Amino acid sequence: NWWMATLAENSAVSKVVIHNRVDCCSERINGAKVYVGDVYCGEVTYEADQVIYEVQCGNAVGSTVKVVQNDQYLTLCEVEVFGGPSEETPLVNSQRYTKQHGMEWSCFQGYRW
């Protein structure tokens, strides 16, 4: 299961902020991996009562941001990408995501961050 955003241009991404669901099943976010292009940024570690997760990307350059969850359903309420345009060539990392399909789920209504 995955979610992906295509950026307007190659960008140096400093961090990705994920807002998790709060109605139920919030533990499903555990183990979700974040990529900028093919560069692996990091993984979310679930903590009870935590809603917002920050994954540092160290200014990885790419034109896409992807969140991949191989072991569970993936429900994201909001994803924020921080960084800026870059003229650098995107790097390639050998650790790639394995799932090729996405699922779309609704977030619990009534909560706004």
C-alpha positions in Angstrom: 0.0 0.0 0.0 1.4 3.4 -0.9 0.7 7.1 -1.3 2.7 9.3 -3.6 2.9 13.0 -4.5 4.6 14.4 -7.6 6.4 17.6 -6.9 6.3 20.5 -9.5 10.1 20.2 -9.9 13.1 18.5 -8.5 13.2 19.5 -4.9 15.6 19.2 -1.9 13.3 17.7 0.8 14.3 18.4 4.4 11.4 16.6 6.1 8.0 14.9 5.6 5.4 15.3 8.2 2.6 12.7 8.4 -0.7 13.2 10.2 -2.0 9.8 11.3 -5.7 8.8 11.8 -7.1 9.1 15.3 -10.4 7.2 15.2 -9.0 3.7 15.2 -6.3 1.6 13.8 -3.6 4.3 14.4 -1.0 1.6 15.0 -1.2 0.7 11.3 1.2 3.6 10.6 4.0 1.6 12.3 6.7 0.7 9.8 5.6 3.1 7.0 8.7 4.1 5.0 9.2 7.5 3.4 11.1 8.0 0.1 12.1 11.1 -1.9 12.4 9.7 -5.4 14.4 6.5 -4.8 16.1 7.8 -1.7 15.0 6.2 1.6 14.5 8.9 4.2 13.3 6.8 7.2 10.5 4.8 8.8 7.7 5.8 11.2 7.7 4.2 14.6 4.2 4.2 16.1 3.7 5.6 19.6 0.3 5.5 21.4 -1.4 8.9 21.4 1.0 10.4 18.9 -0.8 11.9 15.9 2.0 13.7 14.0 5.2 12.0 12.8 8.2 13.8 11.3 10.6 11.9 9.0 13.9 13.7 8.3 15.1 13.5 4.7 18.4 15.4 4.9 17.6 17.5 1.7 17.3 14.4 -0.5 16.6 15.5 -4.0 13.7 14.1 -6.1 10.5 14.9 -7.9 8.3 12.5 -5.9 7.6 11.8 -2.3 6.2 8.3 -1.4 5.0 6.7 1.8 5.0 2.9 1.6 3.4 0.4 4.0 4.1 -3.2 3.1 2.7 -4.8 6.2 -0.6 -3.0 6.8 -3.3 -0.8 5.3 -2.1 2.7 4.9 -4.3 5.6 6.0 -2.9 9.1 5.9 -4.9 12.1 7.0 -2.4 14.7 5.8 1.1 14.7 4.5 3.3 17.8 4.4 6.5 18.0 2.4 9.2 20.6 3.4 12.0 21.8 1.3 12.7 23.8 -1.8 13.6 23.7 -5.5 16.9 22.1 -6.4 18.9 22.0 -9.6 20.8 18.9 -8.4 20.4 15.5 -10.0 18.3 13.2 -7.9 20.3 10.4 -6.1 19.4 6.8 -6.4 19.3 4.5 -3.4 19.3 0.7 -3.7 16.6 0.2 -1.1 13.4 0.5 -3.1 9.7 0.0 -2.2 8.2 -3.3 -3.2 4.4 -2.7 -3.4 3.0 -1.4 -6.7 -0.6 -0.7 -5.7 -2.3 1.9 -3.6 -5.4 2.0 -1.4 -7.4 5.0 -0.6 -9.1 5.4 2.8 -11.0 8.2 4.4 -9.8 9.8 7.6 -12.0 10.2 10.6 -14.1 13.3 10.0 -14.4 15.9 12.7 -10.7 16.3 13.4 -8.6 19.1 11.9 -5.0 19.9 12.6 
